[in-house]
């Protein structure tokens, strides 16, 4: 009795908990997904076969799931899967494509952009067409159980004033109409909490799920809409004209973004590390050759060490430019984050108000990653001077020199006083918090130890002991 900590449920408590979880949304949704996914995927497969031009055939493969997932996300955003498939297939020829579904998935994600899913509605209205009447009846029953469970979640939150619901929705209203609205919002939030396993009372829905889970992401957006404007831009009261204007600022804010070169920065730092390690190895081998009296090998190894040092200098030179570009990108992200989030919120609100309107997806105007266009620019080629900087590095260095001025010009913009809609004169954009660039500009300092395999046994005892350490 003294060692009992109360963590284990009694038999009565365990039975009550099991009965309460018998129709848990996570359990029912797992059954729903297992039963509906094959029919949905077969529907997408038929659409793909009908949309492909003559002479092309998509062989089944593991990457098909990527395309089905993207089509499902488009469908949840009120897009027609057949139409978007036809559009991306007609973009350009498929000649030479080794995996047609993977190619189409990449095109589709680029074509659709960042879609905001609409509220999915009750599960009873999402039962797919299945030839087997028994399976369809079973799915209809599962959908009805899920809808009933969602309604009871809202009722339970209202009856017991659950802490997570009261925290984000305030106290339960006494007016019957307001109570029903409160209960409906709580059911959307509580349903997502059960689906995702989120149990944090302070953060009721957590971060937005990744696009790899379209249905969970749609449930998150429904719960986020039920929460209302909490620590995010409030655009519900804005007219359509202002929303359209805010939406158009997305390309403006992303158009002056520095190039994303994090992959290149990682590669040159790794290459500089390898060059330094190879230089140390060559130096140790030269020392071992001198101990043996082999002057020819020692000279060759010394020349090799010098070559590796020159190669390391090239990588460090390029690393400096890449690091400065990434530091500029961090400053740009902090300076434009609020405006970009506002543009995304305006786009989502427009799609919510006008679900049938074919708004084009938000597209970033920032430059393409350099790794996709010039992957060979990172490695010096034979005959290239160690002091030479290729065109990519030159362009990045020039962009770095002009970025500070553009950032200062943006922060100096003032709201015009003659515009009565803005009120007092003030900064057009709020200042962003400062940030030290040391974490980006300073390369990691790994501990380098020469490998004992490159040490000759003719070395003295101190060198052997250091290698052993």
C-alpha positions in Angstrom: 0.0 0.0 0.0 2.8 2.4 0.8 4.5 1.7 -2.6 1.3 2.3 -4.5 1.7 5.5 -6.5 -1.8 5.7 -8.0 -0.6 5.4 -11.6 -2.3 2.1 -12.4 -6.0 2.2 -12.9 -8.3 0.0 -10.8 -10.3 -2.7 -12.6 -13.4 -0.4 -12.5 -11.5 2.6 -13.8 -9.9 0.5 -16.6 -13.3 -0.9 -17.6 -14.8 2.7 -17.7 -11.8 4.0 -19.7 -12.1 1.1 -22.2 -15.8 1.8 -22.7 -15.1 5.5 -23.2 -12.4 4.7 -25.8 -14.5 2.2 -27.7 -15.4 4.8 -30.3 -12.2 6.9 -29.9 -11.7 9.0 -33.0 -8.1 7.8 -33.5 -9.3 4.2 -33.5 -12.3 4.8 -35.8 -10.2 7.0 -38.1 -7.6 4.3 -38.5 -10.3 1.9 -39.6 -11.8 4.5 -41.9 -8.4 5.2 -43.5 -7.7 1.4 -44.0 -11.1 0.9 -45.6 -11.3 4.0 -47.8 -7.7 4.3 -49.0 -7.8 1.4 -51.5 -11.0 2.7 -53.2 -9.7 6.3 -53.3 -6.3 5.2 -54.7 -8.0 3.1 -57.4 -10.1 6.1 -58.3 -6.9 8.2 -58.7 -5.3 5.4 -60.7 -8.3 5.4 -63.1 -8.0 9.2 -63.5 -4.3 8.9 -64.2 -4.8 6.2 -66.8 -7.5 8.3 -68.5 -5.4 11.5 -68.5 -2.1 10.0 -69.8 -1.6 10.4 -73.6 -1.6 7.3 -75.8 1.6 5.3 -75.6 2.3 6.1 -72.0 1.5 3.7 -69.1 2.2 4.3 -65.5 3.7 1.2 -64.0 2.7 0.6 -60.3 5.4 1.5 -57.9 6.1 2.6 -54.3 6.2 6.3 -55.4 2.6 6.2 -56.5 1.6 7.0 -52.9 3.2 10.4 -53.3 0.9 11.3 -56.2 -2.2 9.9 -54.4 -1.3 12.0 -51.4 -0.9 15.2 -53.4 -4.2 14.5 -55.2 -5.9 14.0 -51.9 -4.6 17.3 -50.6 -5.9 19.0 -53.8 -9.2 17.3 -53.4 -9.5 18.6 -49.8 -8.8 22.1 -51.1 -11.8 21.9 -53.4 -9.7 21.1 -56.5 -10.8 18.7 -59.2 -8.2 15.8 -59.3 -9.0 15.0 -62.9 -8.6 18.6 -64.0 -5.3 19.2 -62.1 -3.9 16.0 -63.5 -4.8 17.0 -67.0 -3.1 20.4 -66.5 0.2 19.1 -65.3 0.3 16.4 -68.0 -0.2 19.0 -70.6 2.5 21.2 -69.3 5.3 19.4 -71.2 6.2 16.1 -72.7 6.7 13.0 -70.6 9.3 11.6 -72.9 12.2 10.0 -70.9 10.3 9.9 -67.6 11.4 6.8 -65.8 8.7 7.1 -63.1 5.7 8.9 -64.4 3.8 9.2 -61.0 6.9 10.7 -59.3 7.3 13.2 -62.2 3.7 14.1 -62.1 3.8 14.5 -58.3 6.7 17.0 -58.6 4.8 18.9 -61.3 1.6 18.9 -59.3 3.2 20.2 -56.1 4.8 23.0 -58.1 1.6 23.7 -59.9 -0.7 23.8 -56.9 1.6 25.6 -54.5 0.6 25.8 -50.8 -3.0 24.8 -50.7 -5.2 25.6 -47.7 -7.7 22.7 -47.1 -11.4 23.6 -46.6 -13.4 22.2 -43.7 -13.9 18.6 -44.7 -17.5 18.4 -43.3 -19.1 15.3 -41.7 -17.6 11.9 -42.4 -21.0 10.7 -43.5 -20.7 12.8 -46.6 -17.3 11.4 -47.5 -18.2 7.7 -47.9 -16.5 6.6 -51.2 -18.3 4.7 -53.9 -17.7 1.0 -53.2 -19.1 -1.9 -55.3 -19.5 -4.2 -52.3 -22.7 -3.2 -50.5 -21.7 -4.8 -47.2 -18.4 -2.8 -47.1 -20.2 0.4 -48.0 -22.7 -0.2 -45.2 -19.9 -0.9 -42.8 -18.2 2.4 -43.8 -21.4 4.3 -43.5 -21.7 3.0 -40.0 -18.1 4.0 -39.1 -18.8 7.5 -40.5 -21.9 7.8 -38.4 -20.0 6.7 -35.3 -17.2 9.3 -36.0 -19.8 12.1 -36.5 -21.6 11.2 -33.3 -18.3 11.0 -31.4 -17.3 14.5 -32.6 -20.7 15.9 -31.4 -20.3 14.3 -28.0 -16.8 15.8 -27.7 -18.4 19.2 -27.9 -21.2 18.3 -25.5 -18.7 16.9 -23.0 -16.5 20.0 -23.2 -19.5 22.3 -22.6 -21.0 20.2 -19.7 -17.7 19.9 -17.8 -16.0 23.1 -18.9 -12.8 21.3 -19.9 -9.7 23.4 -19.2 -8.4 23.3 -22.8 -11.8 24.5 -24.1 -12.2 27.2 -21.5 -8.7 28.5 -22.1 -9.1 29.1 -25.8 -12.9 29.6 -26.1 -13.6 31.4 -22.8 -16.3 30.3 -20.4 -19.3 28.4 -21.7 -22.1 30.9 -22.6 -25.4 30.8 -20.9 -27.4 31.8 -24.0 -28.6 28.6 -25.8 -27.6 29.9 -29.3 -24.2 31.0 -28.1 -23.7 27.7 -26.3 -24.4 25.8 -29.4 -21.9 27.8 -31.4 -19.3 27.3 -28.5 -20.1 23.6 -28.5 -19.6 23.3 -32.2 -16.3 25.0 -32.1 -15.2 22.9 -29.2 -16.2 19.7 -31.1 -13.9 20.7 -34.0 -11.0 21.4 -31.7 -11.6 18.3 -29.6 -11.9 16.1 -32.6 -8.5 17.1 -33.9 -7.0 16.6 -30.4 -8.3 13.0 -30.4 -7.1 12.4 -34.0 -3.6 13.7 -33.4 -3.1 12.7 -29.8 -2.5 16.3 -28.7 -3.1 16.6 -25.0 -1.5 19.9 -24.1 -4.0 22.2 -22.4 -2.0 25.3 -23.0 -1.6 24.7 -26.8 -4.8 22.9 -27.8 -3.9 22.0 -31.4 -0.2 22.4 -31.6 1.7 23.1 -34.8 0.3 22.6 -38.3 0.8 19.0 -39.5 3.0 18.3 -42.5 1.5 17.9 -46.0 2.2 14.1 -45.7 -1.0 13.8 -43.8 -3.7 15.7 -45.8 -6.7 14.6 -43.8 -5.1 15.4 -40.4 -3.9 18.7 -41.8 -7.5 19.5 -43.0 -8.8 18.7 -39.4 -6.1 21.0 -38.0 -7.2 23.9 -40.3 -10.8 23.3 -39.2 -9.7 23.4 -35.5 -7.6 26.5 -36.2 -10.6 28.3 -37.7 -12.7 27.3 -34.7 -10.0 28.8 -32.4 -10.2 32.2 -34.0 -7.5 34.8 -34.1 -5.0 33.6 -31.5 -1.4 34.9 -32.1 -2.0 35.1 -35.8 -3.2 37.8 -38.3 -6.9 38.5 -38.0 -8.4 39.0 -41.4 -12.0 37.8 -40.9 -13.3 41.4 -40.8 -11.4 42.7 -43.8 -13.2 43.4 -47.1 -12.3 41.3 -50.2 -10.4 44.2 -51.8 -8.0 44.5 -48.9 -7.6 40.8 -48.8 -6.7 40.7 -52.5 -4.2 43.5 -51.9 -2.6 41.7 -49.0 -2.5 38.5 -51.0 -0.6 40.2 -53.8 2.1 41.4 -51.4 3.4 37.8 -51.1 5.3 38.0 -54.4 6.7 41.4 -53.5 8.0 40.2 -50.1 9.5 37.0 -51.5 10.9 38.7 -54.6 13.9 40.3 -52.8 14.8 37.2 -50.7 18.5 36.1 -50.8 19.1 32.8 -52.5 18.8 29.7 -50.3 22.3 28.2 -50.3 22.2 26.1 -47.1 22.9 22.9 -49.0 25.9 24.6 -50.7 27.1 25.9 -47.4 27.0 22.4 -45.9 28.8 20.9 -48.9 31.7 23.4 -48.9 32.2 23.1 -45.2 32.3 19.3 -45.5 34.7 19.6 -48.4 36.9 22.0 -46.5 37.0 19.6 -43.6 37.9 16.7 -45.9 40.6 18.8 -47.6 42.1 19.7 -44.3 42.0 16.1 -43.1 43.7 14.9 -46.3 46.3 17.6 -45.9 47.1 16.5 -42.4 47.3 12.9 -43.6 49.7 13.9 -46.3 51.8 15.9 -43.8 52.1 13.0 -41.4 53.0 10.6 -44.3 55.7 13.1 -45.4 57.1 13.1 -41.8 57.1 9.3 -41.8 59.0 9.3 -45.1 61.6 11.7 -43.8 62.1 9.4 -40.8 62.7 6.5 -43.2 65.1 8.6 -45.3 62.8 8.4 -48.3 63.3 12.0 -49.5 61.4 11.5 -52.8 58.2 10.3 -51.1 58.5 13.1 -48.5 58.8 15.7 -51.3 55.8 14.3 -53.1 53.7 14.2 -49.9 54.6 17.8 -49.1 53.5 18.9 -52.5 50.3 17.0 -52.0 49.7 18.6 -48.6 50.2 22.1 -50.2 47.7 21.2 -52.9 45.1 20.2 -50.3 45.8 23.4 -48.4 45.1 25.4 -51.6 41.9 23.4 -52.1 40.9 24.2 -48.6 41.5 27.9 -49.2 39.1 27.7 -52.2 36.4 26.0 -50.1 36.8 28.5 -47.2 36.6 31.4 -49.7 33.3 30.1 -51.1 32.1 29.2 -47.6 32.4 32.9 -46.6 30.1 34.0 -49.4 27.6 31.2 -48.8 27.5 31.9 -45.0 27.0 35.7 -45.6 24.1 34.9 -48.0 22.4 32.6 -45.5 22.8 35.3 -42.8 21.2 37.8 -45.1 18.4 35.3 -45.7 17.8 35.0 -41.9 17.5 38.8 -41.7 15.1 38.8 -44.6 13.0 36.1 -43.0 12.7 38.0 -39.8 11.9 41.3 -41.6 9.2 40.0 -43.8 7.7 37.2 -41.7 4.7 39.2 -40.4 3.8 40.5 -43.9 4.2 37.0 -45.5 2.0 35.4 -42.8 -0.6 38.1 -43.3 -0.6 37.4 -47.1 -1.1 33.7 -46.4 -3.9 34.4 -44.0 -5.6 36.7 -46.5 -5.3 33.9 -49.2 -6.9 31.4 -46.8 -9.7 33.8 -45.9 -10.5 34.4 -49.6 -10.7 30.7 -50.3 -12.9 30.2 -47.2 -15.3 32.9 -48.4 -15.4 31.9 -52.0 -14.8 28.1 -52.2 -15.8 28.0 -55.9 -13.5 30.8 -57.0 -10.4 29.4 -58.7 -7.8 31.6 -57.0 -4.3 30.9 -58.3 -2.0 29.4 -55.7 0.5 31.6 -53.8 3.8 31.4 -55.5 7.1 32.6 -54.1 9.2 34.9 -56.3 12.5 34.1 -54.5 15.3 32.7 -56.7 15.6 29.0 -57.2 18.1 27.1 -55.0 21.5 27.1 -56.6 22.0 23.4 -56.1 19.3 22.6 -58.7 20.8 24.7 -61.4 24.6 24.6 -61.0 25.6 21.7 -58.8 29.2 21.6 -60.2 30.1 25.1 -59.2 31.2 23.9 -55.8 34.1 21.7 -56.8 37.1 23.3 -58.5 37.9 21.6 -61.8 41.3 20.7 -63.2 43.2 23.7 -64.4 41.1 26.2 -62.4 43.1 28.8 -60.5 42.8 28.5 -56.7 42.0 32.2 -56.5 39.2 32.1 -59.2 35.6 32.6 -58.1 32.9 31.2 -60.4 29.9 33.2 -61.6 27.6 31.8 -58.9 29.9 33.1 -56.1 30.3 36.4 -57.9 26.6 36.9 -58.1 26.0 36.0 -54.5 28.8 38.3 -53.3 27.2 41.2 -55.3 23.8 40.4 -53.9 25.2 40.4 -50.4 26.7 43.9 -50.9 23.4 45.3 -52.0 21.2 43.5 -49.5 21.9 45.7 -46.5 20.8 48.8 -48.4 17.6 47.2 -49.5 16.9 46.1 -45.9 17.5 49.6 -44.6 15.3 51.2 -47.3 12.5 48.9 -46.4 12.7 49.6 -42.7 12.7 53.4 -43.3 9.3 53.3 -45.1 6.8 55.4 -43.2 3.0 55.3 -43.2 1.6 58.5 -45.0 -0.1 60.8 -42.5 -2.6 62.0 -45.0 -4.2 58.6 -45.3 -7.0 58.6 -42.6 -7.2 54.8 -42.7 -3.8 54.4 -41.1 -4.0 57.0 -38.3 -0.8 58.4 -36.8 2.5 58.4 -38.7 4.6 55.4 -37.9 6.9 52.8 -39.4 5.3 50.8 -42.2 6.9 47.6 -41.0 7.6 46.8 -37.4 11.3 46.3 -36.6 12.6 42.8 -36.3 14.6 41.4 -33.4 18.4 41.5 -33.9 20.3 38.3 -34.4 23.9 37.4 -34.1 25.4 35.9 -37.2 28.1 34.0 -35.5 26.1 30.7 -35.7 26.1 31.0 -39.5 29.3 32.8 -40.3 31.5 30.7 -38.0 32.0 27.2 -39.3 31.8 24.2 -37.0 35.1 23.3 -35.4 35.3 19.5 -35.5 38.1 17.8 -33.6 40.5 16.3 -36.2 42.7 13.4 -35.3 45.0 11.7 -37.8 44.1 8.1 -38.5 46.7 5.6 -37.2 46.5 3.9 -40.6 48.5 6.7 -42.2 51.2 6.7 -39.6 54.4 4.8 -40.4 55.8 2.6 -37.6 59.1 4.4 -38.1 57.7 7.5 -36.4 59.0 8.3 -33.0 57.2 7.3 -29.8 55.5 10.7 -29.3 53.8 10.6 -32.7 52.7 7.1 -32.2 51.3 7.9 -28.7 49.5 11.0 -30.1 47.8 8.9 -32.8 46.8 6.3 -30.2 45.2 9.1 -28.1 
